[in-house]
Amino acid sequence: MSYLHNDFLLPNKTAQRLYHEVAAGQPIIDYHCHLPPQEVAGNIRFESITQIWLGGDHYKWRAMRAAGEPEELVSGEADPKDKFLAWARTVPQTVRNPLHHWTHLELKRCFGCDLVLSPDTAEEIWELTNAKLAETELSTQNILKKFDVRVVGTTDDPADTLEHHATFAETEHPAKMCPTYRPDKAMATGDLTAWNAWTDALAAASDKTLDSAGEFIDALKQRHDFFHENGCRLTDHGLESCPYLPCSDAEAAAIFKKLRNGDAPTATETEQWATYLLQQVGRWNAEKGWTMQFHIGPIRNNNSRMFQTLGPDSGYDSMLDEPVARKTIGLLDSLAREDALPKCIFYHINPEKLYPLATLMGSFQDGKTAGKMQLGSGWWHVDTLHGMRSQIEILSSVGLLSQFVGMLTDSRSFLSFPRHEYFRRLLCQIIGNDVEAGLIPDDKERLDKLVSGICYENAERYFGFPETI
C-alpha cells in the first residue's frame, strides 16, 4: 500500500465515507496564520523549494538541529540547494513526527509528487518542485485558489497600515484576507526602549500625541475601529500566562507616565497594565461582535545565546507548566460582570492545561451565542495527531464538539494548507470509530452536518467575516 494512500487515517467505511463525501470538499477558513500580507497581495512566486519550505519554518529548523545539521544549513546563509539537501537528510529521521506527514502531504497536494523524500530522491524532488514553482499555478494567490481558501486571517500589529490588505481587497480573488488585531506590544513593558518606540509608532499611526494613558487607549481604540473597517473580526493575544490584577484608571495613568519616562514598572504594575489593556480590548470586541483569541503558555527564547544570535521565532520556545485557571477566570469574570465578555477561543501550548480551560469555559457560555467559548485546535507543539486527538477528546467530554470552529494552520508557509486535510482525516477517523463501535448513532444526516460544521460551516457562522471588504 502506498504511503499516505487515499484512505490514510481512515480505518473503516464510516470514516472513509465521512471524509471523501463530506470533509474533503469543504472550503477552508484559515482564521489564524502568520502568512505575510505583502506576499499575498503581491501574488509572488518563490525562487526555490528552499525559500517556500524552509524560510522561517522553525518546526523544520528544530528537527534539523536535532538531526545534527549545522546552523549554517538551518537558518544561515548557505546555498539554497545545500539547505534543501540537509532537509532531505533530516526527513527520514522524522518518522512519527508530524513533519514527516506534512512534508509528504505537501509534496502530493502541491506538487503532485508521490516520492518519499530522502537523500536518494532529493535531486529528483529538487528539480520537480522548482519547475512547478516557476509556473504561475503556485503563486501565492493561486495556492489560495488551489485549496479553496475562503478566508486568510493574518496577524497584524495595531500600528500597521493594512495597505496590503487594501490592495488585495481590490482584486477579484475569491478569498478574503482579513487582518487580526494583535496588541501584544502594548503590554510588552520588559524592554522600555522598544515599548516607547512602539508607542511613538502608534501615535504616528493614529495621528495623536500620546501623553496620557487615556490618549494611549484612545489611539488603540481608533486602530481597532480602523481594523474593523478593513475586515478584521478577531484579536489575538500571545500570553505566557493570563494576567489578572485589577487596575483603576488612576493607577493606569500612573503606570503609563512611569513607562513613558523610561522607569521600569514593578511586577504588580506590569500585571495591572496587561489586565487593564486586555479588559479594554475585550469591551471593544464585545461591542463589535469580534472574537478574542488567547494563545497561552509558551516560554520564549529559552536559549539565550541563540536568541542573541538569531532573535525570536527561531525554534527555541517551549511549554509553560504553571497554573492557568484562576487568573483566566478572574479576567473573564471581570468582563462578564459588565456584560462585556466577547466570544473567546483559548489555546494552550501545554496539553495538560486543556482540561482546566475546557471546564472553565463552560462557566461563561451565555445561552445566546452558540459555542461562544471555544477550546482551540491543537497548537504549536501539540499540532500533532496526538495533540489534536487530545483536544477533540477533551472538548467532546466537557463541551460540544458540534460547535467547534475547527482547524487553523498558525503557519508562515503557503504550503501548509494540507494540514486542514490532516485534521479532517483525523476528525473523520475519531467519529467513524465511534459510530462503528456503537458510541454515536449511525445517522447519516446528523453525521454529515457534524463534520461539515467543524470543517467549515461553524467558522463561517461564528466569526461573521464581512461579505466584502
Residue pairs with C-beta under 8 A, 6 or more apart in sequence:
2 114
3 104
3 114
3 116
4 101
4 104
4 105
4 108
7 16
8 425
9 15
9 385
9 422
9 425
9 426
9 428
9 429
10 16
10 19
10 425
10 428
10 429
10 432
11 429
11 432
11 433
12 432
12 433
12 436
13 432
13 436
14 431
14 432
14 435
14 436
14 442
14 447
15 428
15 429
15 431
15 432
15 433
16 428
16 432
17 432
18 428
18 431
18 432
18 447
18 448
18 451
19 424
19 425
19 428
21 448
22 428
22 448
22 451
22 452
22 455
23 424
23 425
23 427
23 428
23 451
23 452
23 455
24 421
24 424
26 424
26 452
26 455
26 456
27 148
27 149
27 150
27 456
28 147
28 148
28 149
28 150
28 151
28 417
28 420
28 456
29 149
29 150
29 151
29 153
29 406
29 456
29 459
29 460
29 463
29 465
30 149
30 151
30 152
30 153
30 408
30 409
30 417
30 420
31 151
31 153
31 234
31 405
31 408
31 459
31 463
32 153
32 155
32 180
32 234
32 236
32 293
32 408
32 409
32 410
33 152
33 153
33 154
33 155
33 408
33 409
33 410
33 411
33 412
33 416
34 154
34 155
34 410
34 411
34 412
35 140
35 152
35 154
35 411
35 412
35 414
36 154
36 412
37 154
37 156
37 162
37 164
37 165
37 168
37 177
37 179
38 164
39 140
39 414
40 140
40 141
40 144
40 152
40 154
40 164
40 168
40 177
41 164
41 165
41 167
41 168
41 177
42 140
42 164
43 139
43 140
43 141
43 142
44 139
44 140
45 133
45 134
45 136
45 138
45 139
45 140
46 52
46 133
46 138
46 414
47 80
47 133
48 80
48 81
48 84
48 130
48 133
49 84
49 125
49 126
49 129
49 130
49 133
50 80
50 81
50 83
50 84
50 87
51 80
52 133
52 413
52 414
52 415
53 60
53 84
53 87
53 106
53 413
53 415
54 60
54 61
54 83
54 84
54 87
56 313
56 412
56 413
57 412
57 413
58 313
58 314
58 315
59 99
59 315
60 87
60 90
60 99
61 74
61 75
61 314
61 315
62 315
63 90
63 93
63 94
63 97
63 99
64 73
64 74
64 86
64 87
64 90
65 71
65 74
65 315
67 89
67 90
67 93
69 86
69 89
69 90
70 76
72 78
73 82
73 83
73 86
74 83
74 86
75 310
75 314
78 86
81 126
84 122
84 126
85 119
85 122
85 126
87 117
88 117
88 118
88 119
88 121
88 122
88 125
89 119
91 99
91 100
91 103
91 117
91 118
92 117
92 118
94 100
94 103
97 384
98 383
98 384
98 385
98 422
101 422
102 416
102 418
102 419
102 422
103 117
104 116
104 117
105 418
105 419
105 421
105 422
106 415
106 416
106 418
107 113
107 114
107 115
107 117
107 125
107 129
108 114
108 418
109 147
109 417
109 418
109 421
110 132
110 138
110 143
110 146
110 415
110 418
111 128
111 129
111 132
112 132
113 125
113 128
113 129
115 121
115 124
115 125
117 125
132 138
136 142
137 146
138 146
140 414
141 171
141 173
141 175
143 414
143 415
143 417
144 152
144 173
144 175
145 173
145 174
145 175
147 417
147 418
147 420
149 175
149 417
150 174
150 175
150 176
150 460
151 175
151 176
151 177
151 178
151 463
151 465
152 175
152 176
152 177
152 178
153 178
153 179
153 180
153 234
153 408
154 165
154 177
154 178
154 179
154 180
155 180
155 182
155 236
156 162
156 179
156 180
156 181
156 182
156 227
156 232
157 182
157 183
157 185
158 181
158 182
158 183
158 186
158 202
158 205
158 220
158 223
158 224
158 227
159 198
159 201
159 202
159 204
159 205
159 223
160 179
160 205
161 205
162 179
162 226
162 227
162 230
164 177
165 177
165 178
165 179
165 230
165 231
165 469
166 230
168 177
169 176
169 177
169 230
169 231
169 468
169 469
176 231
176 465
176 466
176 469
177 231
178 230
178 231
178 232
178 233
178 234
178 465
178 466
178 469
179 227
179 230
179 231
179 232
180 232
180 234
180 235
180 236
180 293
181 223
181 224
181 227
181 232
181 234
181 235
181 236
181 281
182 235
182 236
182 237
182 238
183 220
183 235
183 237
183 277
183 281
184 237
184 238
185 194
185 195
185 198
186 198
186 202
186 216
186 220
186 277
187 273
187 274
187 277
187 278
188 194
188 195
188 198
189 195
189 259
189 264
189 265
189 270
189 273
190 270
192 259
192 262
192 263
192 264
193 262
195 259
196 259
196 260
196 262
199 210
199 216
199 259
199 260
200 210
202 210
202 216
202 219
202 220
202 223
203 209
203 210
203 219
205 219
205 223
206 218
206 219
206 222
206 223
208 215
208 218
208 219
208 222
209 215
210 216
210 219
210 260
211 260
212 253
212 256
212 257
213 249
213 252
213 253
213 255
213 256
213 257
214 249
214 253
216 256
217 280
220 277
220 280
220 281
221 280
221 284
224 281
224 284
224 288
228 288
228 290
230 469
231 465
231 466
231 469
232 290
233 288
233 289
233 290
233 291
233 463
233 464
233 465
233 466
234 290
234 291
234 292
234 293
234 463
235 281
235 285
235 290
235 291
235 292
235 293
236 293
236 295
237 278
237 281
237 292
237 293
237 294
237 295
238 295
238 298
239 294
239 295
239 296
239 297
240 296
240 297
240 298
240 299
240 300
240 320
241 296
241 297
241 320
241 322
241 324
241 327
242 294
242 296
242 324
242 327
242 328
242 331
243 271
243 274
243 275
243 278
243 327
243 331
244 271
244 275
244 326
244 327
244 328
244 330
244 331
244 334
245 268
245 271
245 272
245 275
246 272
246 275
246 334
247 255
247 272
247 273
247 275
247 276
251 269
251 272
251 276
252 272
252 273
252 276
255 265
255 269
255 272
255 273
256 273
258 265
258 269
259 265
259 273
265 273
275 331
278 331
279 331
279 334
279 335
281 292
282 292
282 331
282 335
282 340
282 341
282 342
283 335
283 338
283 340
284 290
285 291
285 292
285 342
285 343
286 335
286 339
286 340
286 341
286 342
287 340
289 342
289 343
289 464
290 342
290 343
291 342
291 343
291 344
291 345
291 462
291 463
292 342
292 343
292 344
292 345
293 344
293 345
293 347
293 376
294 328
294 344
294 345
294 346
294 347
295 347
295 349
295 379
296 320
296 324
296 328
296 346
296 347
296 348
296 349
296 353
297 319
297 320
297 324
297 348
297 349
297 350
297 353
298 317
298 318
298 319
298 320
298 349
298 380
299 317
299 318
299 319
299 320
300 312
300 316
300 317
301 307
301 312
301 316
301 317
302 316
302 317
302 318
303 316
306 314
306 316
307 314
307 316
310 316
318 381
319 349
319 350
319 381
320 349
320 350
321 350
321 352
323 356
324 348
324 353
324 356
324 357
325 356
325 357
325 360
328 346
328 357
328 360
329 360
329 363
332 341
332 344
332 360
332 363
332 364
333 364
335 341
335 342
336 364
341 364
341 366
343 369
343 372
343 373
343 374
343 462
344 361
344 364
344 372
344 373
344 374
345 374
345 375
345 376
345 405
346 357
346 361
346 373
346 374
346 375
346 376
347 376
347 377
347 379
348 354
348 357
348 379
349 379
349 380
349 381
349 382
350 382
351 378
351 382
351 387
351 390
351 391
354 375
354 390
354 391
354 394
355 394
355 398
357 375
358 375
358 394
358 395
358 397
358 398
358 399
359 398
361 373
361 374
361 375
361 399
362 373
362 398
362 399
364 372
364 373
365 371
365 372
365 373
366 372
370 403
370 462
371 400
371 403
371 404
371 405
371 458
371 462
374 403
374 404
374 405
374 462
375 391
375 394
375 395
375 399
375 404
376 391
376 408
377 383
377 388
377 391
377 406
377 407
377 408
377 423
378 384
378 387
378 388
378 390
378 391
379 410
380 410
381 387
382 388
382 390
382 391
383 410
383 419
385 426
388 423
388 426
389 426
389 430
392 401
392 404
392 426
392 427
392 430
393 430
395 401
395 404
401 450
401 454
402 450
402 453
402 454
403 453
403 458
404 453
404 454
404 458
405 454
405 458
405 459
405 462
405 463
406 423
406 454
406 455
406 456
406 458
406 459
407 419
407 420
407 423
407 424
407 455
409 416
409 417
409 419
409 420
411 419
420 455
424 451
424 455
427 451
427 454
427 455
428 451
431 440
431 447
431 450
431 451
434 440
435 441
435 442
435 447
440 447
